[in-house]
């Protein structure tokens, strides 16, 4: 949820977005802004994440980032994850100039969140072929674009986690 959300601004039953987040999205739409959406775990934020977020933002006027909640990460990545709590991951992402809104979702996929955001552009990293991107059919059916952007070589949370667990620094081969 975007920082500063009030208790009275909680999502309606069955929704992911708060009332305030819905209102913000509607204001952006009314202003003619192109809304871009991407999602991920963003555990151990790194240069590869920043590169993908900056390139995603360049595709429109506003960038909304869906962040897997802690329970979702544990189901998807295993008992050793997340390394950083969702509230802290979203705070880090929200502090980036290229990010306009962050939303935590606890589903295994962002499908429900994508349907609420209704982005003009849906983006994932190049490890996701366009035909496998969750939400693709919905976005395209509403006239939007779905893109898989190439990943920055040599960056990945799994690589960082392996290096840490092996007791190696970033300077070790």
ChimeraX attribute file (.defattr): number of C-alpha atoms within 10 A of each C-alpha:
attribute: neighborCount
match mode: 1-to-1
recipient: residues
	/A:1	24
	/A:2	19
	/A:3	13
	/A:4	7
	/A:5	13
	/A:6	9
	/A:7	8
	/A:8	9
	/A:9	13
	/A:10	16
	/A:11	16
	/A:12	10
	/A:13	6
	/A:14	7
	/A:15	14
	/A:16	24
	/A:17	23
	/A:18	20
	/A:19	16
	/A:20	17
	/A:21	22
	/A:22	15
	/A:23	12
	/A:24	13
	/A:25	22
	/A:26	14
	/A:27	12
	/A:28	15
	/A:29	15
	/A:30	9
	/A:31	9
	/A:32	10
	/A:33	15
	/A:34	17
	/A:35	23
	/A:36	27
	/A:37	27
	/A:38	23
	/A:39	23
	/A:40	18
	/A:41	23
	/A:42	23
	/A:43	23
	/A:44	17
	/A:45	15
	/A:46	13
	/A:47	13
	/A:48	16
	/A:49	20
	/A:50	17
	/A:51	12
	/A:52	20
	/A:53	25
	/A:54	15
	/A:55	13
	/A:56	28
	/A:57	23
	/A:58	13
	/A:59	16
	/A:60	16
	/A:61	15
	/A:62	22
	/A:63	26
	/A:64	26
	/A:65	24
	/A:66	24
	/A:67	26
	/A:68	27
	/A:69	22
	/A:70	20
	/A:71	19
	/A:72	20
	/A:73	25
	/A:74	15
	/A:75	13
	/A:76	15
	/A:77	12
	/A:78	11
	/A:79	10
	/A:80	8
	/A:81	17
	/A:82	23
	/A:83	14
	/A:84	15
	/A:85	14
	/A:86	23
	/A:87	16
	/A:88	11
	/A:89	22
	/A:90	26
	/A:91	14
	/A:92	14
	/A:93	21
	/A:94	20
	/A:95	13
	/A:96	12
	/A:97	11
	/A:98	19
	/A:99	20
	/A:100	18
	/A:101	21
	/A:102	25
	/A:103	23
	/A:104	25
	/A:105	25
	/A:106	16
	/A:107	16
	/A:108	13
	/A:109	17
	/A:110	22
	/A:111	16
	/A:112	16
	/A:113	21
	/A:114	22
	/A:115	14
	/A:116	15
	/A:117	20
	/A:118	18
	/A:119	29
	/A:120	20
	/A:121	23
	/A:122	28
	/A:123	25
	/A:124	23
	/A:125	22
	/A:126	14
	/A:127	10
	/A:128	16
	/A:129	12
	/A:130	17
	/A:131	12
	/A:132	9
	/A:133	19
	/A:134	18
	/A:135	21
	/A:136	20
	/A:137	13
	/A:138	15
	/A:139	19
	/A:140	15
	/A:141	10
	/A:142	11
	/A:143	10
	/A:144	18
	/A:145	16
	/A:146	22
	/A:147	19
	/A:148	18
	/A:149	17
	/A:150	12
	/A:151	17
	/A:152	15
	/A:153	7
	/A:154	8
	/A:155	13
	/A:156	18
	/A:157	16
	/A:158	11
	/A:159	11
	/A:160	16
	/A:161	14
	/A:162	11
	/A:163	15
	/A:164	12
	/A:165	9
	/A:166	9
	/A:167	9
	/A:168	12
	/A:169	10
	/A:170	8
	/A:171	5
	/A:172	7
	/A:173	6
